[in-house]
Amino acid sequence: DSNGDGKVVIGIATAGPANDGGYYQALVDKTKAVSTQYGFSDPIVVDKIKSDAAATELSNLAEQKVDIILVGASSLGAPLKDLTTKYDKIFWYCNCGAGQPAMPGLAQSTDDSSEISYTAGYATGLLLKANGGTKSVFIGASDENFEKEAYLAFELGLQAVDASFTNKYVPSGNFPYDFDNTTGATEALNAAIADGSKAVYPFLGGAHEPVVKLANEKNVIVMSAGSSKACARTDLKYDIQVRFDAGDYLDTIFNEMLAGTFKEGDIRVFKVGIDPQPGAQICKPTADQQAAMDAVYKDIAAGKLAAKFGEIKGKAYSGG
């Protein structure tokens, strides 16, 4: 209760829809569960925030007597340096997968997209090998730097299974951060299927589930983009869950916050093969497929792919 009004209120700010069935909804659902568990007031959710409106929307949220603000994406991070200073009584947390500079007033969680995306590509390669496919498509928004890192690492993992496998990146939205363009995303998948793709990674927000539904109709291998609950879904069929689940991260973060071991200014990095939360899982693996995935996790944890991941980051963020 940072403002002394006798109640604890958590504010949530997300770039995509709060009911996207994936990355953003995971954060919202977990926050609601945490609020109920600890007897807090209902959280205040502000979703579909454009990056150029982040300062205004986050300021408006801060004015609503919230005690904690959870920022659900790095695309909303530009005004945080100023806002964490202006509203310094609020506990600020960003699930900044793509990373923000360290700030004394901001607690962050992050992960390594190269690690996660490599496991997604490797899992896809194993399933393509099993069903006779050779092509996959990675549907993103507008070729942002963090998308480049993800699809380059995905391709590296895919070709670690079979060097002849190919992956094509297709932007489906407008610049910047348009992960909700359902029309563009479904058109991209239909074109990719016509070109022979047997797997799709819908690296999307609001457009994610419509692509999954289409993939189910066309019998194409499909995966989640963040959610760790995808394999358990009964309304949609997922072959792989690619986990960088904001809710799972928050569960760990919140326990560490209450214990006083995670504070503003800290950055909690979730690592594949070391922490249980991130990385791809095949929903119904054979014993051989699971053994192969386990070996990949161990290699990543041991740093055996660190140099290649460094090369990918160089290409994605600096054109190196």
Sequence and secondary structure as in RCSB ss.txt:
>XXXX:A:sequence
DSNGDGKVVIGIATAGPANDGGYYQALVDKTKAVSTQYGFSDPIVVDKIKSDAAATELSNLAEQKVDIILVGASS
LGAPLKDLTTKYDKIFWYCNCGAGQPAMPGLAQSTDDSSEISYTAGYATGLLLKANGGTKSVFIGASDENFEKEA
YLAFELGLQAVDASFTNKYVPSGNFPYDFDNTTGATEALNAAIADGSKAVYPFLGGAHEPVVKLANEKNVIVMSA
GSSKACARTDLKYDIQVRFDAGDYLDTIFNEMLAGTFKEGDIRVFKVGIDPQPGAQICKPTADQQAAMDAVYKDI
AAGKLAAKFGEIKGKAYSGG
>XXXX:A:secstr
 TT SSS  EEEE SS TTSSSHHHHHHHHHHHHHHHTT    EEE    GGGHHHHHHHHHTT  SEEEE  GG
G TTHHHHHHHTTTSEEEEE TT    BTTEEEEEE HHHHHHHHHHHHHHHHHHHT  EEEEEESS  HHHHHH
HHHHHHHHHHH TT EEEEEE S TTT    HHHHHHHHHHHHHTT  EEEE  STTHHHHHHHHHHHT EEB S
B SSGGG SSS  SEEEE  HHHHHHHHHHHHHHTSS TT EEEE BTTBSS EEEESS  HHHHHHHHHHHHHH
HTTTTHHHHHHHHHHHHH  
